[in-house]
Each structure stands twice: as C-alpha cells, then as structure tokens.
C-alpha cells in the first residue's frame, strides 16, 4: 500500500473543504470495512493522496424518531440500527435488513452511509492488482463489462447496460420500499433526493466533493406490514444473490398499499411496480401471488449463467405475499 495523509475533520464543512483541497484525490473513511480492502488490492485507478477521517465529526451518529418518521445520521453503525427500539417499532424491515449484513464484527464497524456508498462486489472489478494487474472494465473508465461473456452467476438480470455489477447494499433495498430520502452536503450546500434517485448504473450521484449526512425514513401506513428477505449461500456471511424489501397494507382483506423493492438483481435497487400495481385493491391469494411474482420479473434479461435469479426472485415475491395471509 502506498503512503497517504490521514486527515481528521470535525465538521461536515471541514470534510467538504478537505475534499476540495485534494481535488478528487482523497477518499472518505468511516467504518473502513470496505475501503481498506480496496486500498490493499489497489482497485482504484489512482491511489488516494489522503484519507479523510469523518468518524471524528460529532453529531452524525444518531437515530431520531418523530411524528414524520425516523431520521438516521450517516455515521450510525449498522448494529445500532439493528438494535434500535425506535427503528424496530416503526421500521422493522429496516432493522431486519441491518441485522442481515455480514457478521456482528462488520455491523459493529460499518455505518449506514458506508453501506449505501460501498463499491460493488463484482469479481472483475475487485480483481487484485497484485495478482497480475487490475482488470479493466467500463466502471473503471474504459473497455466493456467482462461479465457479459464471462462468469456472470451473480450479476444483474435487469438494468445492466454498460455494467452488470449489482448494487450490494441491503439497506438500500428496504429503504427503497420505504420511500426514504437521502441528504447530501457539498460546496453548494445541502440537497435531498429520493433513495432511488441516489443510485445509477455506475454507482451513485454523490459528487466528488459531497458527503452523505442523513437518511429520512417516513412512517409507513398504519395497516402495513414490512418484510425483508435475503437469499444467499451462507446465512451469516454472504452478500445477497437476491433480496426483497416490502411494505404491504391490507384492509378488510384487500391490498391498500404496496411497495416492493428488489435487490441484487440490478445495478440499483429496483421497484417491482408491475407487481405493486397488480395487487393493489385486490385480495391476496395464491393465484394473485403467483401472478405478481411473474410481474416482478417482467423485462428481465439474464446473462449466460444467471437465469436462475429469475426463479429465486419470483419465489421471494410469492413467499412475501403469501406471508400476508
């Protein structure tokens, strides 16, 4: 690992100023559960000149519940979200998503902001430089996506145009179902946007001189039930092969509210709007659950080795809806 400067900052303004000072050659460091591996394997096109330590910023680690919902600071640890009575009482799906991440050790270090901003786990993107040189791909600025004709078992079946790496964040999936919003702070001040507007095919919209400061999660309808399901090979370690977050409301036997988000199937969290629209106003039964499962994967275009993800996605959607009965 090459040498670098380590800069402690005490305010968000200082963090932005430090990013400006290093002109795009600095990275933010919070829990570092992802960053250290990236630096050790020399995955970045250019090693950063500085690590800006934002753990020293006071006031970005909080969970605040009010009549509108819950606000969570970007430095809040995943273990704190998972154990929070305020989150569990109002947003049980989000607490489940936080509990599903990796291991207790990772959750004790990893932060909400880090989970949302982490780099993809694509093995072509992550190929260590010391094993023969990094693999060049579109995400790194040139070339095509090697997964298109390569080993694409865990890659996207939806929305993968120039890059087929999937969004690795579990919390992003549940936050999409909850219609959460994200606040960023940069040189021009503060801006807030919807969780799905935060992500795009090659990562997120956060500028090189911006920092994520807060996530706002509105209260779901009183009659709704939240679920988070995650299919993976090893229950306590692996990233999702497919995940689903949902907020479903049922009154007098009929669906009155439906938000379904899919994870690990696309470069961004995906709202299954086809399935949502299909079940609204109807009584959920086995036949409707099966039809909604098919609607959830409408338009999916699997690669050579990941068509199985379609069946897993359908199964998770179907099980989620049947659990409402």
C-alpha positions in Angstrom: 0.0 0.0 0.0 1.3 3.4 -0.9 1.7 6.1 1.7 -1.1 8.7 2.2 -2.1 11.5 4.5 -4.7 10.9 7.2 -6.8 13.9 7.9 -9.2 14.2 10.8 -12.1 16.5 10.3 -14.6 17.7 13.0 -17.4 19.1 10.9 -19.1 18.3 7.6 -17.9 21.7 6.3 -14.3 20.7 7.0 -14.8 17.4 5.2 -16.1 19.1 2.1 -13.2 21.6 2.3 -10.7 18.7 2.5 -12.2 17.0 -0.5 -11.9 20.3 -2.4 -8.3 20.8 -1.3 -7.2 17.4 -2.6 -9.1 17.9 -5.9 -10.6 14.5 -6.2 -7.6 12.6 -4.9 -9.0 11.9 -1.4 -11.5 9.4 -0.1 -13.8 9.5 2.9 -13.1 7.0 5.7 -15.8 6.0 8.2 -16.0 2.3 9.2 -13.4 1.3 6.6 -14.8 -2.2 6.3 -14.8 -1.9 2.5 -12.2 0.9 2.0 -9.2 -0.9 3.4 -9.7 -3.9 1.2 -10.0 -1.6 -1.9 -6.7 0.2 -1.0 -4.8 -3.0 -0.2 -5.8 -4.5 -3.6 -5.1 -1.3 -5.5 -8.5 -1.3 -7.1 -8.8 2.4 -7.7 -7.4 3.9 -10.9 -5.1 6.1 -8.7 -4.2 5.6 -5.1 -5.6 8.5 -3.0 -3.3 11.1 -1.6 -5.4 11.4 1.5 -7.9 9.6 3.7 -10.4 12.0 5.3 -11.5 10.5 8.6 -15.1 11.5 9.1 -15.5 9.4 12.3 -14.3 12.5 14.2 -17.4 14.5 13.1 -19.6 14.9 16.1 -23.4 14.7 15.5 -23.6 12.4 12.6 -24.3 9.3 14.7 -28.0 9.4 15.7 -31.4 7.9 15.4 -34.2 10.4 15.9 -37.9 9.4 15.7 -40.7 12.0 15.4 -44.2 12.2 14.0 -42.9 12.1 10.4 -40.8 9.0 10.8 -37.2 8.4 11.7 -34.0 10.3 10.8 -30.7 8.4 10.9 -27.3 10.0 10.7 -24.8 8.7 8.2 -22.3 7.6 10.8 -24.8 5.5 12.7 -23.5 1.9 12.9 -25.5 -0.9 11.4 -25.5 -2.7 14.8 -27.2 0.4 16.3 -29.8 0.4 13.6 -30.5 -3.3 14.1 -30.9 -2.9 17.9 -32.7 0.4 18.0 -36.2 0.2 19.6 -37.2 3.3 17.6 -36.3 1.6 14.3 -37.8 -1.7 15.3 -41.1 -0.2 16.4 -41.7 1.8 13.2 -39.5 0.3 10.5 -39.0 -3.4 11.4 -38.0 -4.2 7.8 -35.1 -1.8 8.1 -33.9 -3.3 11.3 -34.0 -6.8 9.7 -32.0 -5.5 6.7 -29.4 -4.1 9.1 -29.2 -7.4 11.0 -28.7 -9.3 7.7 -25.5 -7.6 6.9 -22.3 -9.7 7.1 -21.2 -10.6 10.7 -21.5 -8.9 14.1 -18.0 -7.6 13.8 -18.8 -5.9 10.4 -22.0 -4.5 11.7 -20.2 -3.0 14.7 -17.9 -1.1 12.4 -19.9 -0.5 9.3 -22.1 2.6 9.0 -25.3 3.5 7.3 -23.5 5.8 4.9 -20.9 3.3 4.1 -23.4 0.6 3.4 -25.2 2.8 0.9 -22.0 4.1 -0.7 -19.9 0.8 -0.8 -18.3 -0.4 -4.0 -19.7 -3.3 -6.0 -18.6 -6.8 -5.3 -18.1 -7.8 -8.9 -15.1 -10.1 -9.1 -13.8 -8.5 -12.3 -13.9 -5.1 -10.7 -12.4 -6.4 -7.5 -9.6 -8.4 -9.1 -6.5 -7.6 -7.0 -3.8 -5.6 -8.8 -1.0 -7.7 -7.2 -2.3 -10.9 -8.9 -1.3 -9.7 -12.3 -2.8 -6.2 -12.8 -6.3 -4.9 -12.3 -9.0 -6.0 -14.9 -10.1 -3.0 -16.9 -13.8 -2.5 -17.3 -16.3 0.2 -18.2 -16.9 1.0 -14.5 -13.1 1.8 -14.2 -13.3 4.2 -17.2 -12.6 2.1 -20.3 -13.4 -1.1 -22.0 -16.6 -3.2 -21.8 -18.1 -5.2 -19.0 -16.2 -8.6 -18.8 -19.2 -10.2 -17.1 -21.2 -10.1 -20.3 -19.4 -13.1 -21.8 -17.6 -14.2 -18.6 -18.6 -15.7 -15.3 -21.8 -13.8 -14.5 -23.5 -16.0 -12.0 -24.1 -13.2 -9.5 -24.6 -10.3 -11.9 -27.6 -8.3 -13.0 -30.7 -9.7 -14.7 -32.2 -6.2 -15.0 -30.9 -2.7 -15.9 -27.4 -3.8 -16.8 -26.4 -1.8 -19.9 -22.7 -0.9 -19.7 -22.1 -2.5 -16.3 -23.8 -5.6 -14.9 -22.5 -5.4 -11.3 -25.3 -5.4 -8.8 -25.9 -2.9 -6.0 -24.5 -4.6 -2.9 -26.4 -2.6 -0.3 -29.0 -4.4 1.8 -30.3 -1.3 3.5 -30.9 0.4 0.1 -33.4 -2.3 -0.8 -35.5 -1.8 2.3 -35.2 2.0 2.1 -36.5 1.9 -1.5 -39.6 0.1 -0.3 -40.0 2.7 2.5 -39.7 5.7 0.1 -36.7 7.0 2.1 -34.8 10.2 1.2 -31.1 11.0 1.4 -29.4 14.3 2.3 -26.0 15.2 0.8 -23.9 18.2 1.7 -21.4 19.8 -0.7 -19.8 23.1 -1.7 -23.2 24.4 -2.9 -24.9 23.4 0.4 -27.4 20.8 1.2 -29.6 18.7 -1.2 -32.1 16.0 -0.6 -33.2 13.3 -3.0 -35.1 10.1 -3.1 -33.2 6.9 -2.4 -33.7 5.6 -5.9 -32.6 8.8 -7.4 -29.3 8.4 -5.4 -28.2 5.3 -7.4 -27.4 4.8 -11.1 -25.8 2.1 -13.2 -22.2 3.0 -12.3 -22.7 3.9 -8.6 -24.4 6.9 -7.1 -24.9 10.6 -7.9 -22.8 11.9 -5.0 -20.3 14.4 -6.3 -16.5 14.1 -5.6 -16.8 16.9 -3.1 -20.0 15.8 -1.4 -20.7 13.8 1.8 -23.8 11.8 2.7 -25.1 13.2 6.1 -28.6 11.7 6.8 -31.4 9.3 5.7 -35.0 10.2 6.3 -37.5 7.3 6.5 -41.2 8.3 6.5 -43.8 6.4 8.5 -45.5 3.7 6.5 -49.3 3.4 6.7 -50.7 2.1 10.0 -52.2 -1.0 8.4 -49.0 -2.0 6.6 -46.6 -4.9 7.3 -42.9 -4.7 6.4 -40.7 -7.7 5.4 -37.1 -8.1 4.3 -36.0 -11.4 2.8 -32.5 -12.2 1.5 -31.4 -15.3 -0.3 -27.6 -16.1 0.0 -25.4 -19.1 0.1 -24.1 -18.7 3.6 -26.6 -17.2 6.0 -24.3 -15.1 8.2 -21.6 -14.0 5.7 -22.5 -13.6 2.1 -23.9 -10.8 0.1 -27.4 -11.3 -1.4 -28.0 -13.3 -4.5 -31.5 -11.9 -4.5 -33.2 -9.8 -1.8 -36.6 -8.2 -1.4 -38.0 -5.4 0.8 -41.7 -4.8 1.0 -44.3 -2.6 2.7 -47.8 -4.1 2.2 -51.0 -2.8 3.6 -54.2 -4.9 3.8 -57.6 -3.6 5.0 -60.7 -5.7 5.0 -58.9 -8.4 3.1 -57.8 -6.1 0.2 -54.4 -4.7 -0.5 -54.4 -0.9 0.0 -50.7 -0.2 -0.1 -47.9 -1.9 -2.0 -44.2 -1.1 -2.2 -41.9 -3.9 -3.3 -38.2 -3.4 -3.9 -35.8 -6.0 -5.3 -32.1 -6.1 -4.6 -29.0 -7.8 -6.1 -30.8 -8.1 -9.5 -29.7 -4.8 -11.0 -27.1 -2.1 -10.6 -29.6 -0.2 -8.5 -32.5 -1.2 -6.2 -35.5 -1.9 -8.4 -39.1 -1.2 -7.5 -41.3 -4.0 -8.8 -44.0 -1.6 -9.9 -45.7 -4.2 -12.1 -46.3 -6.5 -9.1 -47.3 -3.5 -7.0 -50.0 -2.3 -9.4 -51.3 -5.9 -9.9 -52.1 -6.5 -6.3 -53.5 -3.0 -5.3 -57.2 -3.2 -4.5 -57.3 -7.0 -4.6 -57.5 -9.8 -2.1 -54.2 -11.6 -1.9 -54.3 -15.3 -2.6 -52.1 -18.0 -4.1 -53.1 -17.2 -7.7 -52.5 -13.5 -7.2 -49.2 -14.1 -5.5 -48.1 -16.2 -8.5 -49.2 -13.6 -11.0 -47.4 -10.8 -9.0 -44.2 -12.9 -8.9 -44.3 -13.2 -12.7 -45.0 -9.5 -13.0 -42.0 -8.6 -10.7 -39.5 -10.0 -13.3 -41.1 -8.7 -16.4 -38.4 -7.4 -18.7 -35.6 -9.4 -17.0 -32.8 -10.2 -19.4 -30.4 -12.7 -17.8 -26.9 -13.3 -18.9 -25.5 -16.7 -19.8 -25.2 -18.1 -16.2 -27.7 -16.2 -14.0 -31.2 -17.0 -15.3 -31.7 -18.9 -12.0 -32.0 -15.5 -10.4 -35.4 -15.0 -12.1 -36.8 -18.1 -10.3 -35.4 -17.0 -6.9 -36.9 -13.5 -7.4 -40.3 -15.0 -8.2 -40.1 -17.3 -5.2 -39.2 -14.5 -2.8 -42.0 -12.3 -4.1 -44.5 -15.1 -3.9 -43.5 -16.1 -0.3 -43.6 -12.5 0.8 -47.2 -12.0 -0.5 -48.4 -15.3 0.9 -47.0 -14.3 4.3 -49.6 -11.6 4.3 -52.4 -14.1 4.6 
